[in-house]
Each structure stands twice: as C-alpha cells, then as structure tokens.
Amino acid sequence: MGGGSSKKGREVSVNDELSQNNNNSAVNNTDNNDNNKVLDLSKLDLQYIETIRKDFRETPELFLLNNVLMCVMFFTDYKKFSEEQIKHKLVKQIDCLAPDIIFEEVNKNITYRPHHGTKKHQSEPLIPKRLYVLNDEVKVLGTIEDATNIEDEDKTVVRIEESRKRGYIRLKEIVERPTYSGSPVLTLDDNSEPNSRSSNDSSDTAYTNFTDLRTPTPMDILNGLKRQSSKSVALPKTCISYRKIKKISWDSDELRGEKISEDDLYDTVSYINSKSFRKYSQNDTLLSTAALYLDIQEEDIQETQIIQEKVVFDTITSEKKIPYEIIPSIKAKWPLEQTLEFATKGERSSEGKKVCIFPTSSMVEEIITLDCVLLPKGYSYKRGEYNDSDIEWELCFPQAQRYLESFMSHAQMKSLIILLTLHKTFIEPQTAHLGLTADHIRNFIFLECESHYSDWAEHRLGIKLLKVLKRLHTHLSQAKPCIPDFFVTNKNTLSEVPIRKIRRALMALDEILQSPLMYFIKALRNLRYTDGRNFFPPLNFKQLHDLLNKSGLEFSNPQLASRLRKKPRFTDTEAMVSHLRDAKKRQKILRQRQEEEEREKNDKDDQPRKGSVDSINMEWICEKQFNLQKKRALLKFFIDTFIEIAEKCLTISSKKNTLFYIKQAYYLSTILREECAAFAGDAYEYNEKIFELEAKCNLLEKEQTVDEIKVEFVKNPKKLNANVKHDKENSVDNGSVPPRKSVTFVEVHSST
C-alpha cells in the first residue's frame, strides 16, 4: 500500500488538516503555533462576524439552530479525553469486546429522559450498552490460510468460505465429522435465487418470515446464569449442518452406463449452523459470561428478550433504566476479500493539491490488522425461500468502528450524538428493531466524514446537520433505498429493512426538515446533564421557547398586549347582551364537558395514567425577520449562555475551549451593538464581562499543558477596520485529535 510520498498529491492526515487555516470553519487549531502572539480581531474573525450577522438577518432559523447546538455539551474536554484514550492501551477481555468507549464517557455526562410522555420519570443512556461475547470454542482460518497442525487443536477448526451475499460468509469445517440422523443433508444453494412467493414487495405476507426473525421473544435469563459450569472444548454436533456440493468436474458421457452413486457426484461438507450456534450460545454461556463481565446481579435483570442474534435486557435501579445488547460472536481475521475497496481508501491522488483524507492510508493499514467478528445471522430475504441463510454469518467490525471514532473531530462526534438523539426521539419509536437503527446512523456518519471531512464548522453545525439529514433522506427515498456499508464493498445496509419501516423514517425526516429548530429543541431537551456541579450549565430551552413564541407586540409593548387580553368594555347594550349570552353558552358547554370528563375519569380509574402533553409548539413558524426587541432578547439569551459556559470552562475544561465561547459571546455582542444604537449600553456591559473572562483565562495560561496563545480583543470599535491583520492561527480549538500512535487491542484472559 503506497505511502503519501508516492502519490501525485500530498496526503494530508486528518489531524494535519485540522491544524491548517480553513475558511469554511470558525474554529482552527493553534497546536503548531511556535510563537506566542497577541491576537486582536483578525480578518478571519471579522469574516465570521459578517457570516453570523448575515445568518441572523436573512436566515434567522438557521442562526438559532447553529447557536442552540453550540450550547449543547457532551464532553468537558473532548481533545483531552481522546488523547488519554491513546496513552493507555485499549484492554479487551478474551471473552468479551465492549466497543462503545466514547459513549461510555458521554453517558457519564448526559442521560436521556423524555420531557413528556409515559417514560418521563425514567432515564436511560442514549444508546444501549453493546457487549460482544466471543466464543473460544472455534478457531477461524482465512480462505487461503495454512491449515497444518490443526490436529493439535482441541477447538472446532473452520475455514472462511465466501457466500453469495456481500457482507456474509460461511464457516466450513476443515476436519469433516460424520453425519448423524438429527441433521438433514441439503444441497448447497450457491447459484440459485430464492423462490419467489409473490410479485408484490410491499405486501405484508412478503415480510412474514423476515419480521419473525426480528420479533422479540422472551427468554429466561436464569437458564444462562445457572448453567455456567464447565465449557465444552469444541462445539456440539447440534451446531453443525451438512450440505451436498457438486464435485469439481465430471463428464456425464463418460459416466453413461456406469453404476454411479450420489457419492460419486457430490461431496458432503459440514458447516457451523449460525442459527443453532445462536441458540446454543443464548442458552448456555452467553449471559453467564456477560453477567460476570458487566458485574450484573440476577435480581437487577429485567425484560430479557431475544432479537435474532442479540439478547437484550434492562437493569433498572433508582429510576434509571440501562438497556444492554449481548451479542454472541466468533473472532476472525480481517476479511480482505470483501473489503478490497476499503483497503484502498487512503490511496487517492489529489493532483498536487493538499486534501484531507479520511481514513488515511496509515489508518487503513492499522485497521486491517484488527480482528472482525462474525455474527450468527444469515441474510434474510424479504420474500421467498433461501435454504443457506442458516449457515451464513454476517461480518461486523466493532474494533474498526471504535478506531475510526477516535479520529473524528469534536464537531463530527457531536453531530453523531445529536443525530442519535433525533433518531431515539422521532424514528426509533416508529420503527423499533425493524427499521433504521443506530448502527445505520453511525455507518452513515463515517460515509459523511469520508466525503466531506473538513466541512464541519463548530459555529455552523446546524447548517451542516441539515445537509446531512437531507442526504440521508435522499438515500432512503430512492426506489431501492441504500446506505452503503463503510467497510464491505457493494453491501447495502438497508437491503434487509422492510420498505414500510423506511417510509416511517422518511416521514420523521420530512417533519424534522420542515421545522428543524423546534424538532431539534424537542429532542435535545430530553438530554439531561447528570452532574450539575462538575459539568456545564444546561441550555434553558423553556426560556428560548417562550422568546420564540412571543409576538412582536409583546416585545414592543407588553402592557398593551396584556390590555388586549382583558375583558372588553361595551358602549352598545345589544352588543353587551349578545356577548353575555354567548358567554353563558360557552360556560354551559364547558360545564357539560367537565362533567363528562369527570364521569370518564371515574370509569377509568383502573387504567394506566396517560402521559403529559408536550409543551413544544410544533406549529411554530420562524419570522423572516425579527423585530428589534426580539433580536435584542435572543442575542442577549445566547450571549448570557456563552458567558456561563466560558466561566465553567475555566474550571473544568481547557483554555482553548474557554476562548471559543468567549469569542462567540463577543461576536454576538458586536452584532447586538450594530443592530441599534440603543443597544450599545447592553453591548458595553457584556464586553466588560468578556474582557474580564479573557483576563482570567490568560492568568491560567501557565497551568495549561497545551500550547497557548494570548488573546486581546479590540476594545475601541474604531480600530476594528484598521486592524485586519490576517493570522492563520485562531485562538480556538475545535476538539481535533492530534497525531497519535496506534490504538492497540490487547487480549487479557479474564479471571474465572
């Protein structure tokens, strides 16, 4: 695999790109700045102010969305967290693999709890905790790997065999075992399509078998926990299936007249049956191993169910629900045959230009040394019969996903978390386990990072996320919906998802795109910070919602607006009589309705309590332009929030993160001053707070372990036009991950 020096264009790594000046981003690194400089408002800063001002005046809803997303926090210091993950080796137990390390950190800071509805009193993580339980009774060899000395193996030794469907393989036993009466011998169905039962893809009967596989079925977890005695050395014979395979060559003319048997024409081959393996694991070692690894008590486990290859259950303690997904699997080496396109992702020429590549060739070289896992799940056709799905295994890459996530910038990781929040709020309740899942969202973000890596500005994240949602909508609305797998060539991750479930996801995306601000607010409001003392102040969504729903008259003249809501005074007797008559009718109707509701309430005392009504006005339509008083109120709201976040950054985060929010507050105070001369006093007061924060931040300079740069804003507005020195080094960090050593997965035998 060629390195960067052998290409026509110079390969720029993810971290090199983030350290360069980028006109499309409001946040730039200062990591490579050798000389400390006093930085006034640079030309780039003035460009940012002009861009924000233009958004505020021409597309106010996008301005609001950008600022709302900047106020939502998931990490105290993403860069520091990423660096710490690299300093320490990533330890993996030999029996288990838990890939969601970053989300474990997120779960320490936030929890998901609906603001309204039947689940408003119960919090849970944003996504379930995944745990892959790796079976150690099987040794997997590659398609051409040497099979010598396998006689010394006590395990079941198998070789990977390519399947007809991309992303799936078969596990063929190297040492054949005799067939037994409990296992029928079928003919391998390698070249035929499944028999079609119906020509109508959208019919409900077309998905019967498909949905049955994904319908949750109850499971008694005690079976798994109590059967944890001794493990068998190899898989039992019930996990083996047999297929007849046509021999390589035989001439029918030569065999004419000869007495031939079926054994002369076919070989009998044994495969590990994924369906039987799944049942064997789920009933024996899966939950016992997972329970020990997760330190789960039997009495805390509730609602255990089986959903195809996964065992899902919850633990509920002190009003907190923690969902788990336990996945039986087998470890295997990286499948180069099915990931050839991924293996060349870093080998792209840029015709002499500097470009950002994600992943880089060095990242790809590292990834293909990692293991993949084989999930006991065959390809499920939406209609028709396919006999070989029970001997197919799906390729999965949790270690590679974890590796790629460590190279995502803060803006990209933040976008992934926000998209998962939207998914959990609006899509998951409509599609459950059958539709668009969190795995699809994660895969799609990888594709977006690859296609548009540098276009993730922190201060314009709302605009970026709307573009991502529109592209996701395009992928789902095709005649054949498709989200390509990031690793496996020519695999469509949506090929097994029912069309009707995709349509429900499309409906949710349509609603979000039509009124993005209110849908984002409704979803993000469900995220609660877990630590009010050692984390950032939460955004006051109620105050923002009230500001957005106030009319111009309520801002301009609140007393007049309140008087308009008072009882009318009549000078005409007939009008007064008519008004009183109508009022009595309304009171009578209201009294009858209250009596009816009271009767219904008495009749339904035994029924479960209904959820509360959501207070978010989903019918809200953003004005094309806000009036002056509403502009003032909204600008002050975000300036106050940015100052609060900057003050908290001084104690729990880095100086660069502090400067980012100081600058955002200063940008908005500048716009506030320019909107109206009457607002100059407000802007002056804010600037005093901002300069005081800046001074405190610079006093902490020696205590920071990262490269620093002093920042001094121009306090005299008249100097702004004169001081337009362009400095490529901004004082703000965007949470990028610096160049690092390899992420190493070390196998450590768990204690038993």
Secondary structure, DSSP 8 states (H G I E B T S, - for coil): ---GGGSSS-EE-HHHHHTS--TT-S----TT--S---B-S-HHHHHHHHHHHHHHHH-HHHHHHHHHHHT--S-S-HHHHHHHHHHS-EEEESSEE---HHHHHHHHHEEE--SSSTTTT-BB-SS-EEEEEE-SSEEEE-TT---TTGGG--SEEEEEEE-SSTTEEEEEESS-----TTS-EEE--SS---B-S-S-TT-GGGGHHHHHHHS-EE--HHHHHH--S---SS--GGGEEEEEEE-S---TTTTTTS---HHHHEEEEEEE-HHHHHHHHHTTTHHHHHHHHHT--GGGEEEEEEETTEEEEEEEETTEEEEEEEEEEEEE---GGG-HHHHTTT----TT--EE-SS-HHHHHHHTTS-EEEES-----SSSB-GGGGGEEEEE-HHHHHHHHTTS-HHHHHHHHHHHHHIIIIIHHHHTTTSS-HHHHHHHHHHHHHHSTT---GGGHHHHHHHHHHHHHHHHTSSS---B-SSSTT-BTTTTS-HHHHHHHHHHHHHHHHSHHHHHHHHHTTEEES-SSSS-----HHHHHHHHHS-HHHHH-HHHHHHHTS----SSHHHHHHHHHHHHHHHHHHHHHHHHHHHHHHHTTTS----------TT----SS--HHHHHHHHHHHHHHHHHHHHHHHHHS-HHHHHHHHHHHHHHHHHHHHH-GGGHHHHHHHHHHHHHHHHHHHHTGGG-SS----B----SGGGTTT-----S--S-------------EEEE----
